[in-house]
Each structure stands twice: as structure tokens, then as C-alpha cells.
Amino acid sequence: GFRHYVVNSCEFNSSKLNDIEYTESYYYNKLEYIRFSSSVGKYVGFTEHGIKNAERWNNGPEVISRRAEKERYCFRNVGNDVEAALTKS
């Protein structure tokens, strides 16, 4: 069978907004074909299909909503993760 999935992640060194990177990666059959990275600020395609979607998404509302995810999704939760890790170490 075929498998399609999306992975959202926040990588961080501290709870400061500048030290956080948000990524959203799309996979099909274990092959990443497109990714949004907050450090790049746009979608990047890795396959022919991914490149076409990246071009379309970078010119539409999708890229604007992804740019806000670093603050909405990561920044709100990183503080909780850092606090939980520090209290257990």
C-alpha cells in the first residue's frame, strides 16, 4: 500500500523565539517530497511533485499560515517542554 503523512516539529535550544525552528514535512512512501522551514520562510520541494506544490503554496495563503506556526505552535509549547525537562533532570 501507499502511505502519506505529515510531520510537524519544533527544534529549539532555549525558549527564546529566535532559538526555535518550526518545520512541516510531507512524506509519501517514506520519501520527503516537500518541507516548510521557518528558518527559510517558505516551502521547498524535493521531488517533481514537491517542487510544483512548493511553487503554488509559496504564492498562496498556505505559506502565510505556516509562517505564523512558529509562534502559535512552537513558542507556546516550548516553555512547557523546557520546564518539564529541567524539573526532571
C-alpha positions, 0 to 999 in steps of 0.5 A, spaced: 500 500 500 501 507 499 502 511 505 502 519 506 503 523 512 505 529 515 510 531 520 510 537 524 516 539 529 519 544 533 527 544 534 529 549 539 535 550 544 532 555 549 525 558 549 527 564 546 523 565 539 529 566 535 532 559 538 526 555 535 525 552 528 518 550 526 518 545 520 512 541 516 514 535 512 510 531 507 512 524 506 509 519 501 512 512 501 517 514 506 520 519 501 520 527 503 517 530 497 516 537 500 518 541 507 516 548 510 522 551 514 521 557 518 528 558 518 527 559 510 520 562 510 517 558 505 516 551 502 521 547 498 520 541 494 524 535 493 521 531 488 517 533 481 511 533 485 514 537 491 517 542 487 510 544 483 506 544 490 512 548 493 511 553 487 503 554 488 503 554 496 509 559 496 504 564 492 498 562 496 495 563 503 498 556 505 505 559 506 502 565 510 499 560 515 505 556 516 509 562 517 505 564 523 506 556 526 512 558 529 509 562 534 502 559 535 505 552 535 512 552 537 513 558 542 507 556 546 509 549 547 516 550 548 516 553 555 512 547 557 517 542 554 523 546 557 520 546 564 518 539 564 525 537 562 529 541 567 524 539 573 526 532 571 533 532 570 
